[in-house]
Amino acid sequence: MANMEASLRKYPITEALQTWLLKELWLTSGTSPQAASLGMSPYFNYYSTRCQRLSRDGGIHMSADSHRGIVDITKQILLGNATRDDLQSSLLAARPRDEHGEGRSGVVHATLDLCGSLLLMAEVGKEKFTPSAVHPLIWSGPHTLRQAVERHFQPERQLQPDDSRLGVIFTAPSLQNIGGLKVRWTSNIVDHLLLSDDDQTVSIFHHIGFLRHQQCNTDFTPLFPDSFIDETIRTLSLLIPQDDRRCRRWLVSQIAEHNLDPQIARCGFLRARNRRLEHFSFWHDRLVVLKQAFDESSPRGLRQWWNDRRNSVQWYTFWVAILVFVMTVFFGLVQSVEGALQVYLSWKALQGTGAAR
């Protein structure tokens, strides 16, 4: 039996409570075998982390103190067309004055941001406990959460690439091992494919289980725009193709090191005709920028030179030059040793001749 009144600070969340939350958070009619098999444990790790982040200091920073309280608010967000201002007024009316002196309006704002984040796996708003490197989705007063999502995630085709093809080498391991980019795994879908740190770091959203849950849930009007979830999954199929042996080996260590959603190893792959930028709308411009950063990168060490086979002529020329250099040094060393040995033997022979006399 799920304890819906359990404290948000209690961890881990029981399996029964996870099942109840899956049903209630997104208003599903039931937990189908398909949904149950999606493996939402990584999502509930995120859920717990976000709730605990805001429920510190005895929970004075939020207006919900249990999982039922969170669900009651998410239902108000999903049902009808309540704007943020409407929700704010409703929650303020139900909340007594805070004996801790915390501003009631600020507490309600933070709680609405939390509930939006739990529904979207996006950093909604900019509360004081948000890491500085995280980019938020802004949900302003006169808009519903769906409207805020639609305003943020719009098809982008501003940038025109020189070549729209995305080759088989355009994968996350290649971005790291060839392009020299650092891969930062994120639980904030707003940061997906975003370059940061002077274009040296790319963020990748890894919660494929959450995406598939959104994909198969047809019991309510989606929060995300049409085809957005499908396209996001295709970007993962592009960057982490499950038919690539090197990518699979690389991903095993990444999953263990960063506690990633293990389902990311089974996100499919794209055929050549689908690995083109014109097949992407919402993530088009970020893919263009990422491809440009990758194409313009140059190897900085022998390991990157060995992995970088984007230009086969350049690759062979470089390694032939390295081989010639190594052989020149080797034979030069052999000749030096041989010459030194001849001098030594001649000296020994002269010593022997002098002794004989």
C-alpha positions as a Markdown table, in Angstrom:
| # | Residue | x | y | z |
|---|---|---|---|---|
| 1 | Met | 0.0 | 0.0 | 0.0 |
| 2 | Ala | 1.4 | 3.4 | -1.0 |
| 3 | Asn | 1.9 | 5.9 | 1.7 |
| 4 | Met | 0.8 | 9.1 | -0.2 |
| 5 | Glu | 1.3 | 11.2 | 3.0 |
| 6 | Ala | 4.9 | 10.2 | 3.4 |
| 7 | Ser | 7.4 | 13.1 | 3.8 |
| 8 | Leu | 9.1 | 14.4 | 0.7 |
| 9 | Arg | 12.4 | 14.1 | 2.6 |
| 10 | Lys | 12.0 | 10.3 | 3.0 |
| 11 | Tyr | 14.2 | 8.3 | 0.6 |
| 12 | Pro | 14.2 | 6.0 | -1.2 |
| 13 | Ile | 10.7 | 6.1 | -2.6 |
| 14 | Thr | 9.0 | 2.7 | -2.3 |
| 15 | Glu | 7.9 | 0.7 | -5.3 |
| 16 | Ala | 4.3 | 1.0 | -4.4 |
| 17 | Leu | 4.6 | 4.8 | -4.1 |
| 18 | Gln | 6.4 | 4.9 | -7.4 |
| 19 | Thr | 3.5 | 3.1 | -9.1 |
| 20 | Trp | 1.0 | 5.5 | -7.5 |
| 21 | Leu | 3.0 | 8.5 | -8.5 |
| 22 | Leu | 3.3 | 7.3 | -12.1 |
| 23 | Lys | -0.5 | 7.0 | -12.3 |
| 24 | Glu | -1.3 | 10.3 | -10.5 |
| 25 | Leu | 1.4 | 12.7 | -11.7 |
| 26 | Trp | 0.4 | 12.4 | -15.4 |
| 27 | Leu | -3.3 | 11.3 | -14.8 |
| 28 | Thr | -2.9 | 7.9 | -16.4 |
| 29 | Ser | -5.8 | 5.5 | -16.2 |
| 30 | Gly | -3.6 | 2.8 | -14.9 |
| 31 | Thr | 0.0 | 1.5 | -14.9 |
| 32 | Ser | 0.1 | -0.6 | -18.1 |
| 33 | Pro | 2.7 | -3.4 | -18.5 |
| 34 | Gln | 4.4 | -1.2 | -21.1 |
| 35 | Ala | 4.7 | 1.7 | -18.7 |
| 36 | Ala | 5.9 | -0.5 | -15.9 |
| 37 | Ser | 8.6 | -2.0 | -18.1 |
| 38 | Leu | 10.0 | 1.5 | -19.0 |
| 39 | Gly | 12.2 | 1.6 | -15.8 |
| 40 | Met | 11.5 | 4.9 | -14.2 |
| 41 | Ser | 13.9 | 4.5 | -11.3 |
| 42 | Pro | 16.3 | 7.2 | -12.7 |
| 43 | Tyr | 13.3 | 9.6 | -12.8 |
| 44 | Phe | 12.4 | 8.9 | -9.2 |
| 45 | Asn | 16.0 | 9.6 | -8.2 |
| 46 | Tyr | 15.5 | 13.0 | -9.9 |
| 47 | Tyr | 12.1 | 13.4 | -8.2 |
| 48 | Ser | 13.6 | 12.8 | -4.7 |
| 49 | Thr | 16.6 | 15.1 | -5.4 |
| 50 | Arg | 14.4 | 17.9 | -6.4 |
| 51 | Cys | 12.0 | 17.5 | -3.5 |
| 52 | Gln | 14.8 | 17.3 | -1.0 |
| 53 | Arg | 16.5 | 20.3 | -2.4 |
| 54 | Leu | 13.5 | 22.5 | -1.7 |
| 55 | Ser | 12.3 | 20.8 | 1.5 |
| 56 | Arg | 15.4 | 21.6 | 3.5 |
| 57 | Asp | 15.2 | 23.7 | 6.6 |
| 58 | Gly | 12.1 | 21.8 | 7.7 |
| 59 | Gly | 10.2 | 22.4 | 4.5 |
| 60 | Ile | 9.6 | 26.1 | 5.0 |
| 61 | His | 10.5 | 26.9 | 1.4 |
| 62 | Met | 7.6 | 25.0 | -0.1 |
| 63 | Ser | 3.8 | 24.8 | 0.4 |
| 64 | Ala | 3.5 | 21.0 | -0.1 |
| 65 | Asp | 4.8 | 18.6 | 2.6 |
| 66 | Ser | 3.8 | 15.2 | 1.1 |
| 67 | His | 3.6 | 13.4 | -2.2 |
| 68 | Arg | -0.2 | 13.8 | -2.1 |
| 69 | Gly | 0.4 | 17.6 | -1.8 |
| 70 | Ile | 2.6 | 17.5 | -4.9 |
| 71 | Val | 0.1 | 15.5 | -6.9 |
| 72 | Asp | -2.8 | 17.8 | -5.9 |
| 73 | Ile | -0.9 | 20.7 | -7.4 |
| 74 | Thr | 0.2 | 18.9 | -10.6 |
| 75 | Lys | -3.4 | 17.9 | -11.2 |
| 76 | Gln | -4.4 | 21.6 | -11.1 |
| 77 | Ile | -1.6 | 22.3 | -13.6 |
| 78 | Leu | -2.7 | 19.6 | -16.0 |
| 79 | Leu | -6.4 | 19.9 | -15.8 |
| 80 | Gly | -8.1 | 22.9 | -17.4 |
| 81 | Asn | -6.3 | 26.0 | -18.5 |
| 82 | Ala | -5.2 | 27.5 | -15.2 |
| 83 | Thr | -2.4 | 30.1 | -15.6 |
| 84 | Arg | 0.4 | 30.5 | -13.1 |
| 85 | Asp | -1.4 | 33.5 | -11.7 |
| 86 | Asp | -4.5 | 31.4 | -11.2 |
| 87 | Leu | -2.6 | 28.7 | -9.4 |
| 88 | Gln | -0.7 | 31.2 | -7.3 |
| 89 | Ser | -3.9 | 32.8 | -6.1 |
| 90 | Ser | -5.5 | 29.4 | -5.3 |
| 91 | Leu | -2.5 | 28.1 | -3.3 |
| 92 | Leu | -2.1 | 31.4 | -1.5 |
| 93 | Ala | -5.7 | 31.3 | -0.4 |
| 94 | Ala | -5.2 | 27.8 | 1.0 |
| 95 | Arg | -2.0 | 28.6 | 2.8 |
| 96 | Pro | -1.9 | 30.2 | 6.3 |
| 97 | Arg | 0.5 | 32.9 | 7.1 |
| 98 | Asp | 4.0 | 31.4 | 7.5 |
| 99 | Glu | 5.1 | 31.4 | 11.2 |
| 100 | His | 8.7 | 31.2 | 10.1 |
| 101 | Gly | 8.5 | 34.6 | 8.4 |
| 102 | Glu | 9.1 | 33.2 | 4.9 |
| 103 | Gly | 7.2 | 35.2 | 2.3 |
| 104 | Arg | 4.1 | 33.2 | 1.4 |
| 105 | Ser | 4.2 | 34.3 | -2.3 |
| 106 | Gly | 7.9 | 33.2 | -2.6 |
| 107 | Val | 7.1 | 29.8 | -1.1 |
| 108 | Val | 4.2 | 29.2 | -3.5 |
| 109 | His | 6.3 | 30.4 | -6.5 |
| 110 | Ala | 9.0 | 27.9 | -5.5 |
| 111 | Thr | 6.4 | 25.1 | -5.1 |
| 112 | Leu | 4.9 | 25.8 | -8.5 |
| 113 | Asp | 8.4 | 25.7 | -10.1 |
| 114 | Leu | 9.1 | 22.4 | -8.4 |
| 115 | Cys | 5.8 | 20.8 | -9.7 |
| 116 | Gly | 6.5 | 22.1 | -13.2 |
| 117 | Ser | 10.0 | 20.6 | -13.0 |
| 118 | Leu | 8.7 | 17.2 | -11.9 |
| 119 | Leu | 6.3 | 17.1 | -14.8 |
| 120 | Leu | 8.8 | 18.2 | -17.4 |
| 121 | Met | 12.2 | 17.1 | -16.1 |
| 122 | Ala | 13.2 | 20.7 | -16.8 |
| 123 | Glu | 14.5 | 23.4 | -14.5 |
| 124 | Val | 11.4 | 25.6 | -14.2 |
| 125 | Gly | 12.1 | 29.1 | -12.8 |
| 126 | Lys | 15.2 | 30.1 | -11.0 |
| 127 | Glu | 14.9 | 29.4 | -7.3 |
| 128 | Lys | 17.8 | 30.0 | -4.9 |
| 129 | Phe | 18.9 | 26.4 | -4.6 |
| 130 | Thr | 19.3 | 26.0 | -8.4 |
| 131 | Pro | 22.9 | 25.2 | -9.6 |
| 132 | Ser | 24.3 | 28.2 | -11.4 |
| 133 | Ala | 25.3 | 26.1 | -14.5 |
| 134 | Val | 21.6 | 25.1 | -15.1 |
| 135 | His | 19.4 | 27.0 | -17.6 |
| 136 | Pro | 15.8 | 27.5 | -16.6 |
| 137 | Leu | 12.5 | 27.3 | -18.5 |
| 138 | Ile | 10.6 | 30.5 | -17.6 |
| 139 | Trp | 7.0 | 30.1 | -16.6 |
| 140 | Ser | 5.5 | 33.6 | -16.2 |
| 141 | Gly | 2.2 | 34.6 | -14.6 |
| 142 | Pro | -0.3 | 35.0 | -17.5 |
| 143 | His | 0.6 | 31.6 | -19.1 |
| 144 | Thr | -0.3 | 28.0 | -18.5 |
| 145 | Leu | 2.6 | 25.5 | -18.2 |
| 146 | Arg | 1.8 | 24.1 | -21.6 |
| 147 | Gln | 2.0 | 27.7 | -23.1 |
| 148 | Ala | 5.4 | 28.2 | -21.3 |
| 149 | Val | 6.7 | 25.0 | -22.8 |
| 150 | Glu | 5.5 | 25.8 | -26.3 |
| 151 | Arg | 7.0 | 29.3 | -26.1 |
| 152 | His | 10.4 | 27.8 | -25.0 |
| 153 | Phe | 10.6 | 24.7 | -27.3 |
| 154 | Gln | 9.8 | 26.1 | -30.7 |
| 155 | Pro | 11.1 | 24.7 | -34.1 |
| 156 | Glu | 14.4 | 26.4 | -34.8 |
| 157 | Arg | 15.9 | 26.6 | -38.3 |
| 158 | Gln | 17.8 | 29.9 | -38.1 |
| 159 | Leu | 21.2 | 28.4 | -38.9 |
| 160 | Gln | 22.1 | 26.9 | -42.3 |
| 161 | Pro | 24.9 | 24.3 | -42.3 |
| 162 | Asp | 27.4 | 23.9 | -45.1 |
| 163 | Asp | 26.6 | 20.2 | -45.1 |
| 164 | Ser | 23.4 | 18.7 | -43.7 |
| 165 | Arg | 24.7 | 15.2 | -43.5 |
| 166 | Leu | 25.5 | 13.8 | -40.0 |
| 167 | Gly | 28.0 | 11.0 | -40.6 |
| 168 | Val | 28.3 | 7.8 | -38.6 |
| 169 | Ile | 31.3 | 9.3 | -36.8 |
| 170 | Phe | 29.1 | 12.1 | -35.3 |
| 171 | Thr | 28.5 | 10.3 | -31.9 |
| 172 | Ala | 29.0 | 11.3 | -28.3 |
| 173 | Pro | 32.2 | 9.2 | -27.9 |
| 174 | Ser | 33.7 | 10.9 | -31.0 |
| 175 | Leu | 32.7 | 14.4 | -29.7 |
| 176 | Gln | 34.8 | 13.5 | -26.6 |
| 177 | Asn | 37.7 | 11.4 | -28.1 |
| 178 | Ile | 38.1 | 13.3 | -31.4 |
| 179 | Gly | 36.5 | 16.7 | -30.9 |
| 180 | Gly | 38.0 | 17.2 | -27.4 |
| 181 | Leu | 34.6 | 18.1 | -26.0 |
| 182 | Lys | 33.5 | 17.2 | -22.5 |
| 183 | Val | 30.2 | 15.4 | -22.3 |
| 184 | Arg | 28.1 | 16.6 | -19.4 |
| 185 | Trp | 25.1 | 14.4 | -18.7 |
| 186 | Thr | 22.1 | 16.4 | -17.6 |
| 187 | Ser | 18.6 | 15.8 | -16.0 |
| 188 | Asn | 17.4 | 19.2 | -17.3 |
| 189 | Ile | 15.9 | 18.8 | -20.8 |
| 190 | Val | 16.3 | 22.5 | -21.4 |
| 191 | Asp | 20.1 | 22.0 | -21.5 |
| 192 | His | 20.0 | 19.2 | -24.0 |
| 193 | Leu | 22.7 | 19.6 | -26.8 |
| 194 | Leu | 23.7 | 23.0 | -25.4 |
| 195 | Leu | 27.4 | 24.0 | -25.7 |
| 196 | Ser | 28.9 | 25.8 | -22.7 |
| 197 | Asp | 32.3 | 26.6 | -21.2 |
| 198 | Asp | 33.5 | 28.4 | -24.3 |
| 199 | Asp | 32.1 | 25.6 | -26.5 |
| 200 | Gln | 34.2 | 23.0 | -24.7 |
| 201 | Thr | 31.3 | 21.1 | -23.0 |
| 202 | Val | 28.1 | 19.6 | -24.5 |
| 203 | Ser | 25.1 | 18.7 | -22.3 |
| 204 | Ile | 23.1 | 15.5 | -23.1 |
| 205 | Phe | 19.8 | 14.6 | -21.5 |
| 206 | His | 20.0 | 11.0 | -20.7 |
| 207 | His | 16.6 | 10.1 | -19.2 |
| 208 | Ile | 15.3 | 7.9 | -22.1 |
| 209 | Gly | 12.9 | 6.1 | -19.7 |
| 210 | Phe | 11.1 | 9.4 | -19.0 |
| 211 | Leu | 10.9 | 10.3 | -22.7 |
| 212 | Arg | 9.4 | 6.9 | -23.5 |
| 213 | His | 6.9 | 7.2 | -20.7 |
| 214 | Gln | 5.8 | 10.6 | -22.2 |
| 215 | Gln | 5.7 | 9.0 | -25.6 |
| 216 | Cys | 3.4 | 6.1 | -24.6 |
| 217 | Asn | 1.1 | 8.1 | -22.3 |
| 218 | Thr | -2.0 | 9.2 | -24.2 |
| 219 | Asp | -4.3 | 9.8 | -21.3 |
| 220 | Phe | -3.9 | 13.5 | -21.2 |
| 221 | Thr | -3.0 | 16.4 | -23.5 |
| 222 | Pro | 0.8 | 16.4 | -23.7 |
| 223 | Leu | 2.8 | 19.2 | -22.1 |
| 224 | Phe | 5.4 | 19.1 | -24.8 |
| 225 | Pro | 4.7 | 20.1 | -28.4 |
| 226 | Asp | 3.8 | 17.5 | -31.0 |
| 227 | Ser | 6.8 | 15.4 | -32.2 |
| 228 | Phe | 9.1 | 17.0 | -29.6 |
| 229 | Ile | 9.6 | 13.8 | -27.6 |
| 230 | Asp | 10.1 | 11.7 | -30.7 |
| 231 | Glu | 12.7 | 14.1 | -32.0 |
| 232 | Thr | 14.5 | 14.2 | -28.7 |
| 233 | Ile | 14.8 | 10.4 | -28.7 |
| 234 | Arg | 16.1 | 10.5 | -32.2 |
| 235 | Thr | 18.9 | 12.9 | -31.2 |
| 236 | Leu | 19.9 | 10.3 | -28.6 |
| 237 | Ser | 19.7 | 7.6 | -31.3 |
| 238 | Leu | 22.0 | 9.8 | -33.4 |
| 239 | Leu | 24.6 | 10.5 | -30.7 |
| 240 | Ile | 24.5 | 7.1 | -28.9 |
| 241 | Pro | 23.6 | 4.5 | -31.6 |
| 242 | Gln | 23.1 | 1.1 | -30.0 |
| 243 | Asp | 24.5 | -0.7 | -33.1 |
| 244 | Asp | 27.9 | 1.0 | -32.6 |
| 245 | Arg | 30.3 | -1.4 | -30.7 |
| 246 | Arg | 32.7 | 1.4 | -29.7 |
| 247 | Cys | 29.8 | 3.5 | -28.5 |
| 248 | Arg | 28.5 | 0.6 | -26.4 |
| 249 | Arg | 31.9 | 0.1 | -24.7 |
| 250 | Trp | 32.2 | 3.8 | -24.0 |
| 251 | Leu | 28.6 | 4.0 | -22.6 |
| 252 | Val | 29.2 | 1.1 | -20.1 |
| 253 | Ser | 31.8 | 3.2 | -18.3 |
| 254 | Gln | 29.7 | 6.4 | -18.5 |
| 255 | Ile | 26.6 | 4.7 | -17.0 |
| 256 | Ala | 28.6 | 3.3 | -14.1 |
| 257 | Glu | 30.5 | 6.6 | -13.5 |
| 258 | His | 27.6 | 9.0 | -13.8 |
| 259 | Asn | 24.7 | 6.9 | -12.7 |
| 260 | Leu | 22.9 | 7.4 | -16.0 |
| 261 | Asp | 19.6 | 5.9 | -17.1 |
| 262 | Pro | 20.7 | 2.5 | -18.3 |
| 263 | Gln | 18.1 | 2.5 | -21.0 |
| 264 | Ile | 20.2 | 5.0 | -22.9 |
| 265 | Ala | 22.2 | 2.0 | -24.1 |
| 266 | Arg | 19.0 | 0.9 | -26.0 |
| 267 | Cys | 17.8 | 4.0 | -27.7 |
| 268 | Gly | 18.1 | 2.6 | -31.2 |
| 269 | Phe | 20.0 | 4.0 | -34.2 |
| 270 | Leu | 19.3 | 6.1 | -37.3 |
| 271 | Arg | 19.8 | 5.0 | -40.9 |
| 272 | Ala | 21.9 | 7.2 | -43.2 |
| 273 | Arg | 18.8 | 8.8 | -44.8 |
| 274 | Asn | 17.6 | 10.0 | -41.4 |
| 275 | Arg | 21.0 | 11.3 | -40.2 |
| 276 | Arg | 20.4 | 14.7 | -41.9 |
| 277 | Leu | 19.8 | 18.0 | -40.2 |
| 278 | Glu | 16.6 | 18.7 | -42.2 |
| 279 | His | 14.9 | 15.9 | -40.2 |
| 280 | Phe | 15.3 | 17.9 | -37.0 |
| 281 | Ser | 13.2 | 20.9 | -36.1 |
| 282 | Phe | 13.3 | 21.6 | -32.3 |
| 283 | Trp | 17.0 | 20.6 | -32.0 |
| 284 | His | 18.1 | 21.7 | -35.5 |
| 285 | Asp | 20.1 | 24.8 | -34.5 |
| 286 | Arg | 21.8 | 23.2 | -31.6 |
| 287 | Leu | 22.8 | 20.3 | -33.8 |
| 288 | Val | 24.2 | 22.7 | -36.4 |
| 289 | Val | 26.3 | 24.5 | -33.7 |
| 290 | Leu | 27.5 | 21.1 | -32.3 |
| 291 | Lys | 28.4 | 19.8 | -35.7 |
| 292 | Gln | 30.3 | 23.0 | -36.5 |
| 293 | Ala | 32.3 | 22.8 | -33.2 |
| 294 | Phe | 33.1 | 19.1 | -34.0 |
| 295 | Asp | 34.1 | 19.8 | -37.6 |
| 296 | Glu | 36.3 | 22.7 | -36.7 |
| 297 | Ser | 38.1 | 20.8 | -33.9 |
| 298 | Ser | 41.6 | 19.6 | -34.5 |
| 299 | Pro | 43.4 | 16.8 | -32.6 |
| 300 | Arg | 45.5 | 17.8 | -29.7 |
| 301 | Gly | 47.4 | 14.6 | -28.9 |
| 302 | Leu | 48.4 | 11.3 | -30.3 |
| 303 | Arg | 45.2 | 9.6 | -29.0 |
| 304 | Gln | 43.0 | 12.1 | -30.7 |
| 305 | Trp | 45.1 | 11.8 | -33.9 |
| 306 | Trp | 44.6 | 8.1 | -33.8 |
| 307 | Asn | 40.8 | 8.3 | -33.3 |
| 308 | Asp | 40.3 | 11.2 | -35.8 |
| 309 | Arg | 39.6 | 9.6 | -39.2 |
| 310 | Arg | 37.2 | 12.3 | -40.5 |
| 311 | Asn | 39.8 | 13.0 | -43.2 |
| 312 | Ser | 41.3 | 9.6 | -44.2 |
| 313 | Val | 44.0 | 11.2 | -46.5 |
| 314 | Gln | 45.2 | 13.5 | -43.6 |
| 315 | Trp | 45.1 | 10.6 | -41.2 |
| 316 | Tyr | 47.2 | 8.3 | -43.3 |
| 317 | Thr | 49.6 | 11.1 | -44.2 |
| 318 | Phe | 50.1 | 11.9 | -40.5 |
| 319 | Trp | 50.7 | 8.4 | -39.4 |
| 320 | Val | 53.1 | 7.6 | -42.4 |
| 321 | Ala | 55.0 | 10.7 | -41.3 |
| 322 | Ile | 55.1 | 9.4 | -37.7 |
| 323 | Leu | 56.3 | 6.0 | -39.0 |
| 324 | Val | 59.0 | 7.5 | -41.1 |
| 325 | Phe | 60.1 | 9.7 | -38.2 |
| 326 | Val | 60.2 | 6.7 | -35.8 |
| 327 | Met | 62.1 | 4.5 | -38.4 |
| 328 | Thr | 64.6 | 7.3 | -39.0 |
| 329 | Val | 65.3 | 7.7 | -35.3 |
| 330 | Phe | 65.5 | 3.9 | -34.9 |
| 331 | Phe | 67.9 | 3.4 | -37.8 |
| 332 | Gly | 69.9 | 6.4 | -36.7 |
| 333 | Leu | 70.2 | 5.0 | -33.2 |
| 334 | Val | 71.2 | 1.6 | -34.7 |
| 335 | Gln | 73.9 | 3.2 | -36.8 |
| 336 | Ser | 75.2 | 5.2 | -33.8 |
| 337 | Val | 75.3 | 2.0 | -31.6 |
| 338 | Glu | 77.0 | 0.2 | -34.5 |
| 339 | Gly | 79.6 | 2.9 | -34.9 |
| 340 | Ala | 80.3 | 3.1 | -31.2 |
| 341 | Leu | 80.7 | -0.7 | -31.1 |
| 342 | Gln | 83.2 | -0.6 | -34.0 |
| 343 | Val | 85.2 | 2.1 | -32.3 |
| 344 | Tyr | 85.2 | 0.0 | -29.1 |
| 345 | Leu | 86.3 | -3.2 | -30.9 |
| 346 | Ser | 89.0 | -1.3 | -32.8 |
| 347 | Trp | 90.3 | 0.1 | -29.5 |
| 348 | Lys | 90.3 | -3.3 | -27.9 |
| 349 | Ala | 92.2 | -4.7 | -30.9 |
| 350 | Leu | 94.8 | -2.0 | -30.6 |
| 351 | Gln | 95.2 | -2.7 | -26.9 |
| 352 | Gly | 95.7 | -6.4 | -27.7 |
| 353 | Thr | 98.3 | -5.7 | -30.3 |
| 354 | Gly | 100.2 | -3.4 | -27.9 |
| 355 | Ala | 100.2 | -6.0 | -25.2 |
| 356 | Ala | 101.5 | -8.7 | -27.6 |
| 357 | Arg | 104.6 | -6.5 | -28.4 |
